[in-house]
């Protein structure tokens, strides 16, 4: 059975594949906290590399965990106009 990649493991795999500037929910404690922070702090970063057990964003900040997320523009239908 193949294990599905999720969370920070998926981000590492995407970087290894050559993906660049991956939007992620970031945190230093764990993947679950990174996603939970989205409800309260909206803490996201574009991750560009993984070195020395840390994810690095475009601003050069190191993060322990980075969960890839989708960011898209809202439409008129999304807001029920």
PyMOL Python script that loads the backbone (N, CA, C, O; Angstrom):
from pymol import cmd

cmd.read_pdbstr("""\
ATOM      1  N   UNK A   1       0.841  -1.171   0.000  1.00  0.00           N
ATOM      2  CA  UNK A   1       0.000   0.000   0.000  1.00  0.00           C
ATOM      3  C   UNK A   1       0.895   1.246   0.000  1.00  0.00           C
ATOM      4  O   UNK A   1       1.830   1.342   0.794  1.00  0.00           O
ATOM      5  N   UNK A   2       0.604   2.192  -0.889  1.00  0.00           N
ATOM      6  CA  UNK A   2       1.360   3.439  -0.965  1.00  0.00           C
ATOM      7  C   UNK A   2       0.869   4.410   0.106  1.00  0.00           C
ATOM      8  O   UNK A   2      -0.334   4.584   0.304  1.00  0.00           O
ATOM      9  N   UNK A   3       1.825   5.036   0.791  1.00  0.00           N
ATOM     10  CA  UNK A   3       1.476   6.051   1.779  1.00  0.00           C
ATOM     11  C   UNK A   3       1.273   7.382   1.057  1.00  0.00           C
ATOM     12  O   UNK A   3       2.120   7.792   0.264  1.00  0.00           O
ATOM     13  N   UNK A   4       0.170   8.049   1.323  1.00  0.00           N
ATOM     14  CA  UNK A   4      -0.108   9.359   0.748  1.00  0.00           C
ATOM     15  C   UNK A   4       0.740  10.409   1.451  1.00  0.00           C
ATOM     16  O   UNK A   4       0.799  10.448   2.680  1.00  0.00           O
ATOM     17  N   UNK A   5       1.392  11.255   0.670  1.00  0.00           N
ATOM     18  CA  UNK A   5       2.172  12.344   1.245  1.00  0.00           C
ATOM     19  C   UNK A   5       1.237  13.467   1.670  1.00  0.00           C
ATOM     20  O   UNK A   5       0.346  13.860   0.917  1.00  0.00           O
ATOM     21  N   UNK A   6       1.441  13.977   2.868  1.00  0.00           N
ATOM     22  CA  UNK A   6       0.654  15.100   3.376  1.00  0.00           C
ATOM     23  C   UNK A   6       1.564  16.040   4.144  1.00  0.00           C
ATOM     24  O   UNK A   6       2.710  15.701   4.439  1.00  0.00           O
ATOM     25  N   UNK A   7       1.057  17.213   4.464  1.00  0.00           N
ATOM     26  CA  UNK A   7       1.755  18.157   5.324  1.00  0.00           C
ATOM     27  C   UNK A   7       3.159  18.498   4.866  1.00  0.00           C
ATOM     28  O   UNK A   7       3.419  18.658   3.673  1.00  0.00           O
ATOM     29  N   UNK A   8       4.055  18.605   5.826  1.00  0.00           N
ATOM     30  CA  UNK A   8       5.440  18.976   5.536  1.00  0.00           C
ATOM     31  C   UNK A   8       6.137  17.955   4.649  1.00  0.00           C
ATOM     32  O   UNK A   8       7.018  18.314   3.868  1.00  0.00           O
ATOM     33  N   UNK A   9       5.747  16.667   4.759  1.00  0.00           N
ATOM     34  CA  UNK A   9       6.322  15.644   3.884  1.00  0.00           C
ATOM     35  C   UNK A   9       6.000  15.951   2.417  1.00  0.00           C
ATOM     36  O   UNK A   9       6.847  15.777   1.541  1.00  0.00           O
ATOM     37  N   UNK A  10       4.780  16.404   2.160  1.00  0.00           N
ATOM     38  CA  UNK A  10       4.387  16.763   0.796  1.00  0.00           C
ATOM     39  C   UNK A  10       5.175  17.974   0.305  1.00  0.00           C
ATOM     40  O   UNK A  10       5.601  18.003  -0.850  1.00  0.00           O
ATOM     41  N   UNK A  11       5.374  18.963   1.156  1.00  0.00           N
ATOM     42  CA  UNK A  11       6.155  20.144   0.772  1.00  0.00           C
ATOM     43  C   UNK A  11       7.584  19.754   0.411  1.00  0.00           C
ATOM     44  O   UNK A  11       8.121  20.222  -0.593  1.00  0.00           O
ATOM     45  N   UNK A  12       8.209  18.892   1.234  1.00  0.00           N
ATOM     46  CA  UNK A  12       9.566  18.427   0.931  1.00  0.00           C
ATOM     47  C   UNK A  12       9.606  17.710  -0.419  1.00  0.00           C
ATOM     48  O   UNK A  12      10.523  17.929  -1.211  1.00  0.00           O
ATOM     49  N   UNK A  13       8.626  16.863  -0.680  1.00  0.00           N
ATOM     50  CA  UNK A  13       8.581  16.129  -1.947  1.00  0.00           C
ATOM     51  C   UNK A  13       8.398  17.085  -3.128  1.00  0.00           C
ATOM     52  O   UNK A  13       9.007  16.895  -4.181  1.00  0.00           O
ATOM     53  N   UNK A  14       7.574  18.092  -2.957  1.00  0.00           N
ATOM     54  CA  UNK A  14       7.344  19.072  -4.026  1.00  0.00           C
ATOM     55  C   UNK A  14       8.627  19.847  -4.334  1.00  0.00           C
ATOM     56  O   UNK A  14       8.955  20.069  -5.499  1.00  0.00           O
ATOM     57  N   UNK A  15       9.352  20.259  -3.287  1.00  0.00           N
ATOM     58  CA  UNK A  15      10.618  20.967  -3.483  1.00  0.00           C
ATOM     59  C   UNK A  15      11.631  20.067  -4.195  1.00  0.00           C
ATOM     60  O   UNK A  15      12.337  20.505  -5.104  1.00  0.00           O
ATOM     61  N   UNK A  16      11.689  18.811  -3.769  1.00  0.00           N
ATOM     62  CA  UNK A  16      12.620  17.868  -4.388  1.00  0.00           C
ATOM     63  C   UNK A  16      12.295  17.674  -5.869  1.00  0.00           C
ATOM     64  O   UNK A  16      13.196  17.500  -6.690  1.00  0.00           O
ATOM     65  N   UNK A  17      11.003  17.704  -6.204  1.00  0.00           N
ATOM     66  CA  UNK A  17      10.556  17.567  -7.587  1.00  0.00           C
ATOM     67  C   UNK A  17      10.915  18.799  -8.423  1.00  0.00           C
ATOM     68  O   UNK A  17      10.961  18.725  -9.651  1.00  0.00           O
ATOM     69  N   UNK A  18      11.169  19.929  -7.759  1.00  0.00           N
ATOM     70  CA  UNK A  18      11.535  21.138  -8.472  1.00  0.00           C
ATOM     71  C   UNK A  18      10.511  22.257  -8.386  1.00  0.00           C
ATOM     72  O   UNK A  18      10.700  23.317  -8.982  1.00  0.00           O
ATOM     73  N   UNK A  19       9.427  22.033  -7.648  1.00  0.00           N
ATOM     74  CA  UNK A  19       8.441  23.098  -7.468  1.00  0.00           C
ATOM     75  C   UNK A  19       9.110  24.274  -6.764  1.00  0.00           C
ATOM     76  O   UNK A  19      10.030  24.093  -5.967  1.00  0.00           O
ATOM     77  N   UNK A  20       8.636  25.475  -7.069  1.00  0.00           N
ATOM     78  CA  UNK A  20       9.230  26.681  -6.497  1.00  0.00           C
ATOM     79  C   UNK A  20       8.151  27.535  -5.859  1.00  0.00           C
ATOM     80  O   UNK A  20       7.012  27.569  -6.325  1.00  0.00           O
ATOM     81  N   UNK A  21       8.513  28.216  -4.801  1.00  0.00           N
ATOM     82  CA  UNK A  21       7.638  29.146  -4.094  1.00  0.00           C
ATOM     83  C   UNK A  21       6.269  28.537  -3.808  1.00  0.00           C
ATOM     84  O   UNK A  21       5.258  28.947  -4.379  1.00  0.00           O
ATOM     85  N   UNK A  22       6.258  27.561  -2.923  1.00  0.00           N
ATOM     86  CA  UNK A  22       5.045  26.839  -2.554  1.00  0.00           C
ATOM     87  C   UNK A  22       4.368  27.572  -1.388  1.00  0.00           C
ATOM     88  O   UNK A  22       4.968  27.741  -0.327  1.00  0.00           O
ATOM     89  N   UNK A  23       3.128  28.003  -1.587  1.00  0.00           N
ATOM     90  CA  UNK A  23       2.391  28.644  -0.495  1.00  0.00           C
ATOM     91  C   UNK A  23       2.124  27.610   0.575  1.00  0.00           C
ATOM     92  O   UNK A  23       1.611  26.527   0.296  1.00  0.00           O
ATOM     93  N   UNK A  24       2.477  27.953   1.808  1.00  0.00           N
ATOM     94  CA  UNK A  24       2.316  27.019   2.915  1.00  0.00           C
ATOM     95  C   UNK A  24       1.819  27.722   4.172  1.00  0.00           C
ATOM     96  O   UNK A  24       2.068  28.909   4.387  1.00  0.00           O
ATOM     97  N   UNK A  25       1.108  26.952   4.996  1.00  0.00           N
ATOM     98  CA  UNK A  25       0.854  27.344   6.375  1.00  0.00           C
ATOM     99  C   UNK A  25       2.107  26.925   7.134  1.00  0.00           C
ATOM    100  O   UNK A  25       2.551  25.784   7.006  1.00  0.00           O
ATOM    101  N   UNK A  26       2.677  27.821   7.916  1.00  0.00           N
ATOM    102  CA  UNK A  26       3.957  27.549   8.567  1.00  0.00           C
ATOM    103  C   UNK A  26       3.847  27.639  10.087  1.00  0.00           C
ATOM    104  O   UNK A  26       3.003  28.351  10.630  1.00  0.00           O
ATOM    105  N   UNK A  27       4.732  26.890  10.758  1.00  0.00           N
ATOM    106  CA  UNK A  27       4.726  26.840  12.223  1.00  0.00           C
ATOM    107  C   UNK A  27       6.019  26.156  12.663  1.00  0.00           C
ATOM    108  O   UNK A  27       6.666  25.481  11.863  1.00  0.00           O
ATOM    109  N   UNK A  28       6.389  26.324  13.908  1.00  0.00           N
ATOM    110  CA  UNK A  28       7.582  25.660  14.429  1.00  0.00           C
ATOM    111  C   UNK A  28       7.274  24.474  15.332  1.00  0.00           C
ATOM    112  O   UNK A  28       8.199  23.813  15.804  1.00  0.00           O
ATOM    113  N   UNK A  29       5.979  24.181  15.590  1.00  0.00           N
ATOM    114  CA  UNK A  29       5.666  23.073  16.495  1.00  0.00           C
ATOM    115  C   UNK A  29       5.261  21.795  15.764  1.00  0.00           C
ATOM    116  O   UNK A  29       5.824  20.736  16.044  1.00  0.00           O
ATOM    117  N   UNK A  30       4.294  21.858  14.829  1.00  0.00           N
ATOM    118  CA  UNK A  30       3.874  20.681  14.071  1.00  0.00           C
ATOM    119  C   UNK A  30       2.914  21.078  12.951  1.00  0.00           C
ATOM    120  O   UNK A  30       2.456  22.219  12.891  1.00  0.00           O
ATOM    121  N   UNK A  31       2.616  20.137  12.074  1.00  0.00           N
ATOM    122  CA  UNK A  31       1.723  20.413  10.938  1.00  0.00           C
ATOM    123  C   UNK A  31       0.328  20.828  11.395  1.00  0.00           C
ATOM    124  O   UNK A  31      -0.279  21.727  10.812  1.00  0.00           O
ATOM    125  N   UNK A  32      -0.172  20.180  12.428  1.00  0.00           N
ATOM    126  CA  UNK A  32      -1.521  20.481  12.911  1.00  0.00           C
ATOM    127  C   UNK A  32      -1.621  21.921  13.403  1.00  0.00           C
ATOM    128  O   UNK A  32      -2.614  22.599  13.141  1.00  0.00           O
ATOM    129  N   UNK A  33      -0.616  22.383  14.102  1.00  0.00           N
ATOM    130  CA  UNK A  33      -0.605  23.770  14.582  1.00  0.00           C
ATOM    131  C   UNK A  33      -0.500  24.752  13.419  1.00  0.00           C
ATOM    132  O   UNK A  33      -1.089  25.832  13.458  1.00  0.00           O
ATOM    133  N   UNK A  34       0.247  24.378  12.394  1.00  0.00           N
ATOM    134  CA  UNK A  34       0.352  25.248  11.216  1.00  0.00           C
ATOM    135  C   UNK A  34      -1.024  25.481  10.612  1.00  0.00           C
ATOM    136  O   UNK A  34      -1.366  26.608  10.254  1.00  0.00           O
ATOM    137  N   UNK A  35      -1.813  24.422  10.498  1.00  0.00           N
ATOM    138  CA  UNK A  35      -3.150  24.556   9.928  1.00  0.00           C
ATOM    139  C   UNK A  35      -4.106  25.237  10.903  1.00  0.00           C
ATOM    140  O   UNK A  35      -4.967  26.006  10.476  1.00  0.00           O
ATOM    141  N   UNK A  36      -3.976  24.977  12.186  1.00  0.00           N
ATOM    142  CA  UNK A  36      -4.838  25.618  13.180  1.00  0.00           C
ATOM    143  C   UNK A  36      -4.601  27.115  13.202  1.00  0.00           C
ATOM    144  O   UNK A  36      -5.538  27.890  13.389  1.00  0.00           O
ATOM    145  N   UNK A  37      -3.356  27.529  13.011  1.00  0.00           N
ATOM    146  CA  UNK A  37      -3.035  28.958  12.992  1.00  0.00           C
ATOM    147  C   UNK A  37      -3.755  29.687  11.870  1.00  0.00           C
ATOM    148  O   UNK A  37      -3.950  30.900  11.950  1.00  0.00           O
ATOM    149  N   UNK A  38      -4.151  28.977  10.835  1.00  0.00           N
ATOM    150  CA  UNK A  38      -4.846  29.615   9.729  1.00  0.00           C
ATOM    151  C   UNK A  38      -6.180  30.193  10.184  1.00  0.00           C
ATOM    152  O   UNK A  38      -6.664  31.169   9.609  1.00  0.00           O
ATOM    153  N   UNK A  39      -6.763  29.609  11.191  1.00  0.00           N
ATOM    154  CA  UNK A  39      -8.037  30.101  11.706  1.00  0.00           C
ATOM    155  C   UNK A  39      -7.861  31.370  12.537  1.00  0.00           C
ATOM    156  O   UNK A  39      -8.773  32.192  12.621  1.00  0.00           O
ATOM    157  N   UNK A  40      -6.694  31.527  13.145  1.00  0.00           N
ATOM    158  CA  UNK A  40      -6.491  32.653  14.059  1.00  0.00           C
ATOM    159  C   UNK A  40      -5.506  33.704  13.544  1.00  0.00           C
ATOM    160  O   UNK A  40      -5.741  34.901  13.707  1.00  0.00           O
ATOM    161  N   UNK A  41      -4.413  33.270  12.927  1.00  0.00           N
ATOM    162  CA  UNK A  41      -3.344  34.200  12.571  1.00  0.00           C
ATOM    163  C   UNK A  41      -3.109  34.365  11.077  1.00  0.00           C
ATOM    164  O   UNK A  41      -2.458  35.320  10.653  1.00  0.00           O
ATOM    165  N   UNK A  42      -3.640  33.429  10.262  1.00  0.00           N
ATOM    166  CA  UNK A  42      -3.416  33.466   8.825  1.00  0.00           C
ATOM    167  C   UNK A  42      -1.926  33.556   8.506  1.00  0.00           C
ATOM    168  O   UNK A  42      -1.509  34.396   7.708  1.00  0.00           O
ATOM    169  N   UNK A  43      -1.133  32.702   9.123  1.00  0.00           N
ATOM    170  CA  UNK A  43       0.311  32.727   8.973  1.00  0.00           C
ATOM    171  C   UNK A  43       0.737  31.854   7.800  1.00  0.00           C
ATOM    172  O   UNK A  43       0.782  30.628   7.906  1.00  0.00           O
ATOM    173  N   UNK A  44       1.046  32.501   6.684  1.00  0.00           N
ATOM    174  CA  UNK A  44       1.473  31.780   5.489  1.00  0.00           C
ATOM    175  C   UNK A  44       2.802  32.322   4.990  1.00  0.00           C
ATOM    176  O   UNK A  44       3.206  33.437   5.322  1.00  0.00           O
ATOM    177  N   UNK A  45       3.474  31.502   4.182  1.00  0.00           N
ATOM    178  CA  UNK A  45       4.744  31.910   3.587  1.00  0.00           C
ATOM    179  C   UNK A  45       4.933  31.144   2.292  1.00  0.00           C
ATOM    180  O   UNK A  45       4.398  30.047   2.124  1.00  0.00           O
ATOM    181  N   UNK A  46       5.698  31.726   1.373  1.00  0.00           N
ATOM    182  CA  UNK A  46       6.079  31.024   0.149  1.00  0.00           C
ATOM    183  C   UNK A  46       7.398  30.318   0.419  1.00  0.00           C
ATOM    184  O   UNK A  46       8.434  30.961   0.582  1.00  0.00           O
ATOM    185  N   UNK A  47       7.354  28.998   0.464  1.00  0.00           N
ATOM    186  CA  UNK A  47       8.534  28.192   0.784  1.00  0.00           C
ATOM    187  C   UNK A  47       9.342  27.951  -0.487  1.00  0.00           C
ATOM    188  O   UNK A  47       8.798  27.559  -1.520  1.00  0.00           O
ATOM    189  N   UNK A  48      10.660  28.195  -0.393  1.00  0.00           N
ATOM    190  CA  UNK A  48      11.526  28.069  -1.568  1.00  0.00           C
ATOM    191  C   UNK A  48      12.587  26.980  -1.426  1.00  0.00           C
ATOM    192  O   UNK A  48      13.171  26.560  -2.424  1.00  0.00           O
ATOM    193  N   UNK A  49      12.849  26.511  -0.188  1.00  0.00           N
ATOM    194  CA  UNK A  49      13.870  25.475  -0.033  1.00  0.00           C
ATOM    195  C   UNK A  49      13.713  24.755   1.299  1.00  0.00           C
ATOM    196  O   UNK A  49      12.998  25.203   2.196  1.00  0.00           O
ATOM    197  N   UNK A  50      14.410  23.614   1.399  1.00  0.00           N
ATOM    198  CA  UNK A  50      14.472  22.841   2.630  1.00  0.00           C
ATOM    199  C   UNK A  50      15.925  22.462   2.849  1.00  0.00           C
ATOM    200  O   UNK A  50      16.496  21.704   2.065  1.00  0.00           O
ATOM    201  N   UNK A  51      16.527  22.986   3.912  1.00  0.00           N
ATOM    202  CA  UNK A  51      17.931  22.710   4.236  1.00  0.00           C
ATOM    203  C   UNK A  51      18.087  22.618   5.743  1.00  0.00           C
ATOM    204  O   UNK A  51      17.405  23.322   6.488  1.00  0.00           O
ATOM    205  N   UNK A  52      18.985  21.748   6.194  1.00  0.00           N
ATOM    206  CA  UNK A  52      19.276  21.608   7.623  1.00  0.00           C
ATOM    207  C   UNK A  52      18.017  21.451   8.463  1.00  0.00           C
ATOM    208  O   UNK A  52      17.879  22.075   9.515  1.00  0.00           O
ATOM    209  N   UNK A  53      17.096  20.608   7.990  1.00  0.00           N
ATOM    210  CA  UNK A  53      15.838  20.320   8.693  1.00  0.00           C
ATOM    211  C   UNK A  53      14.938  21.533   8.870  1.00  0.00           C
ATOM    212  O   UNK A  53      14.127  21.561   9.796  1.00  0.00           O
ATOM    213  N   UNK A  54      15.059  22.541   8.002  1.00  0.00           N
ATOM    214  CA  UNK A  54      14.197  23.719   8.056  1.00  0.00           C
ATOM    215  C   UNK A  54      13.714  24.084   6.658  1.00  0.00           C
ATOM    216  O   UNK A  54      14.420  23.915   5.664  1.00  0.00           O
ATOM    217  N   UNK A  55      12.492  24.588   6.620  1.00  0.00           N
ATOM    218  CA  UNK A  55      11.938  25.156   5.393  1.00  0.00           C
ATOM    219  C   UNK A  55      12.263  26.639   5.392  1.00  0.00           C
ATOM    220  O   UNK A  55      12.167  27.295   6.429  1.00  0.00           O
ATOM    221  N   UNK A  56      12.648  27.174   4.240  1.00  0.00           N
ATOM    222  CA  UNK A  56      12.969  28.595   4.142  1.00  0.00           C
ATOM    223  C   UNK A  56      11.995  29.271   3.185  1.00  0.00           C
ATOM    224  O   UNK A  56      11.691  28.754   2.110  1.00  0.00           O
ATOM    225  N   UNK A  57      11.514  30.439   3.601  1.00  0.00           N
ATOM    226  CA  UNK A  57      10.570  31.189   2.784  1.00  0.00           C
ATOM    227  C   UNK A  57      11.306  32.272   1.996  1.00  0.00           C
ATOM    228  O   UNK A  57      12.513  32.459   2.154  1.00  0.00           O
ATOM    229  N   UNK A  58      10.573  32.971   1.155  1.00  0.00           N
ATOM    230  CA  UNK A  58      11.167  34.016   0.311  1.00  0.00           C
ATOM    231  C   UNK A  58      11.818  35.115   1.143  1.00  0.00           C
ATOM    232  O   UNK A  58      12.722  35.794   0.657  1.00  0.00           O
ATOM    233  N   UNK A  59      11.377  35.305   2.385  1.00  0.00           N
ATOM    234  CA  UNK A  59      11.963  36.312   3.259  1.00  0.00           C
ATOM    235  C   UNK A  59      13.183  35.826   4.019  1.00  0.00           C
ATOM    236  O   UNK A  59      13.770  36.577   4.798  1.00  0.00           O
ATOM    237  N   UNK A  60      13.578  34.552   3.795  1.00  0.00           N
ATOM    238  CA  UNK A  60      14.757  34.005   4.445  1.00  0.00           C
ATOM    239  C   UNK A  60      14.526  33.439   5.833  1.00  0.00           C
ATOM    240  O   UNK A  60      15.474  33.007   6.488  1.00  0.00           O
ATOM    241  N   UNK A  61      13.277  33.434   6.295  1.00  0.00           N
ATOM    242  CA  UNK A  61      12.952  32.918   7.621  1.00  0.00           C
ATOM    243  C   UNK A  61      12.886  31.390   7.563  1.00  0.00           C
ATOM    244  O   UNK A  61      12.363  30.822   6.604  1.00  0.00           O
ATOM    245  N   UNK A  62      13.422  30.729   8.597  1.00  0.00           N
ATOM    246  CA  UNK A  62      13.396  29.271   8.691  1.00  0.00           C
ATOM    247  C   UNK A  62      12.177  28.826   9.494  1.00  0.00           C
ATOM    248  O   UNK A  62      11.847  29.419  10.521  1.00  0.00           O
ATOM    249  N   UNK A  63      11.515  27.776   9.014  1.00  0.00           N
ATOM    250  CA  UNK A  63      10.348  27.193   9.677  1.00  0.00           C
ATOM    251  C   UNK A  63      10.568  25.701   9.838  1.00  0.00           C
ATOM    252  O   UNK A  63      11.187  25.068   8.983  1.00  0.00           O
ATOM    253  N   UNK A  64      10.065  25.129  10.930  1.00  0.00           N
ATOM    254  CA  UNK A  64      10.187  23.691  11.152  1.00  0.00           C
ATOM    255  C   UNK A  64       9.145  22.891  10.376  1.00  0.00           C
ATOM    256  O   UNK A  64       9.409  21.764   9.956  1.00  0.00           O
ATOM    257  N   UNK A  65       7.966  23.473  10.186  1.00  0.00           N
ATOM    258  CA  UNK A  65       6.870  22.789   9.496  1.00  0.00           C
ATOM    259  C   UNK A  65       6.241  23.714   8.462  1.00  0.00           C
ATOM    260  O   UNK A  65       6.073  24.910   8.704  1.00  0.00           O
ATOM    261  N   UNK A  66       5.895  23.148   7.305  1.00  0.00           N
ATOM    262  CA  UNK A  66       5.292  23.923   6.222  1.00  0.00           C
ATOM    263  C   UNK A  66       4.310  23.025   5.473  1.00  0.00           C
ATOM    264  O   UNK A  66       4.711  22.080   4.795  1.00  0.00           O
ATOM    265  N   UNK A  67       3.024  23.332   5.602  1.00  0.00           N
ATOM    266  CA  UNK A  67       1.962  22.541   4.984  1.00  0.00           C
ATOM    267  C   UNK A  67       1.481  23.268   3.730  1.00  0.00           C
ATOM    268  O   UNK A  67       1.024  24.407   3.825  1.00  0.00           O
ATOM    269  N   UNK A  68       1.574  22.635   2.554  1.00  0.00           N
ATOM    270  CA  UNK A  68       1.130  23.321   1.331  1.00  0.00           C
ATOM    271  C   UNK A  68      -0.370  23.597   1.378  1.00  0.00           C
ATOM    272  O   UNK A  68      -1.162  22.745   1.781  1.00  0.00           O
ATOM    273  N   UNK A  69      -0.742  24.806   0.959  1.00  0.00           N
ATOM    274  CA  UNK A  69      -2.147  25.206   0.944  1.00  0.00           C
ATOM    275  C   UNK A  69      -2.478  25.807  -0.410  1.00  0.00           C
ATOM    276  O   UNK A  69      -1.587  26.164  -1.181  1.00  0.00           O
ATOM    277  N   UNK A  70      -3.768  25.915  -0.691  1.00  0.00           N
ATOM    278  CA  UNK A  70      -4.237  26.558  -1.909  1.00  0.00           C
ATOM    279  C   UNK A  70      -4.673  27.968  -1.568  1.00  0.00           C
ATOM    280  O   UNK A  70      -5.349  28.197  -0.565  1.00  0.00           O
ATOM    281  N   UNK A  71      -4.278  28.914  -2.413  1.00  0.00           N
ATOM    282  CA  UNK A  71      -4.739  30.290  -2.279  1.00  0.00           C
ATOM    283  C   UNK A  71      -5.310  30.684  -3.630  1.00  0.00           C
ATOM    284  O   UNK A  71      -4.634  30.597  -4.655  1.00  0.00           O
ATOM    285  N   UNK A  72      -6.549  31.113  -3.617  1.00  0.00           N
ATOM    286  CA  UNK A  72      -7.161  31.532  -4.878  1.00  0.00           C
ATOM    287  C   UNK A  72      -8.055  32.742  -4.627  1.00  0.00           C
ATOM    288  O   UNK A  72      -8.552  32.954  -3.521  1.00  0.00           O
ATOM    289  N   UNK A  73      -8.241  33.516  -5.669  1.00  0.00           N
ATOM    290  CA  UNK A  73      -9.095  34.700  -5.580  1.00  0.00           C
ATOM    291  C   UNK A  73     -10.553  34.267  -5.428  1.00  0.00           C
ATOM    292  O   UNK A  73     -10.994  33.288  -6.030  1.00  0.00           O
ATOM    293  N   UNK A  74     -11.270  35.004  -4.629  1.00  0.00           N
ATOM    294  CA  UNK A  74     -12.692  34.726  -4.469  1.00  0.00           C
ATOM    295  C   UNK A  74     -13.448  35.253  -5.683  1.00  0.00           C
ATOM    296  O   UNK A  74     -13.029  36.216  -6.324  1.00  0.00           O
ATOM    297  N   UNK A  75     -14.554  34.610  -5.981  1.00  0.00           N
ATOM    298  CA  UNK A  75     -15.408  35.049  -7.091  1.00  0.00           C
ATOM    299  C   UNK A  75     -16.698  35.631  -6.533  1.00  0.00           C
ATOM    300  O   UNK A  75     -16.996  35.508  -5.345  1.00  0.00           O
ATOM    301  N   UNK A  76     -17.440  36.258  -7.404  1.00  0.00           N
ATOM    302  CA  UNK A  76     -18.733  36.811  -7.033  1.00  0.00           C
ATOM    303  C   UNK A  76     -19.641  35.714  -6.482  1.00  0.00           C
ATOM    304  O   UNK A  76     -20.382  35.942  -5.526  1.00  0.00           O
ATOM    305  N   UNK A  77     -19.585  34.546  -7.072  1.00  0.00           N
ATOM    306  CA  UNK A  77     -20.400  33.417  -6.599  1.00  0.00           C
ATOM    307  C   UNK A  77     -19.988  32.975  -5.194  1.00  0.00           C
ATOM    308  O   UNK A  77     -20.838  32.578  -4.397  1.00  0.00           O
ATOM    309  N   UNK A  78     -18.679  33.043  -4.885  1.00  0.00           N
ATOM    310  CA  UNK A  78     -18.206  32.655  -3.553  1.00  0.00           C
ATOM    311  C   UNK A  78     -18.840  33.506  -2.456  1.00  0.00           C
ATOM    312  O   UNK A  78     -19.117  33.006  -1.366  1.00  0.00           O
ATOM    313  N   UNK A  79     -19.068  34.769  -2.735  1.00  0.00           N
ATOM    314  CA  UNK A  79     -19.602  35.682  -1.731  1.00  0.00           C
ATOM    315  C   UNK A  79     -21.094  35.938  -1.908  1.00  0.00           C
ATOM    316  O   UNK A  79     -21.669  36.795  -1.237  1.00  0.00           O
ATOM    317  N   UNK A  80     -21.713  35.191  -2.813  1.00  0.00           N
ATOM    318  CA  UNK A  80     -23.174  35.233  -3.017  1.00  0.00           C
ATOM    319  C   UNK A  80     -23.703  36.603  -3.433  1.00  0.00           C
ATOM    320  O   UNK A  80     -24.739  37.051  -2.942  1.00  0.00           O
ATOM    321  N   UNK A  81     -22.979  37.270  -4.349  1.00  0.00           N
ATOM    322  CA  UNK A  81     -23.463  38.522  -4.920  1.00  0.00           C
ATOM    323  C   UNK A  81     -24.384  38.235  -6.058  1.00  0.00           C
ATOM    324  O   UNK A  81     -24.904  39.162  -6.680  1.00  0.00           O
TER     325      UNK A  81
END
""", "prot")
cmd.dss("prot")
cmd.show_as("cartoon", "prot")
cmd.util.cbc("prot")
cmd.orient("prot")
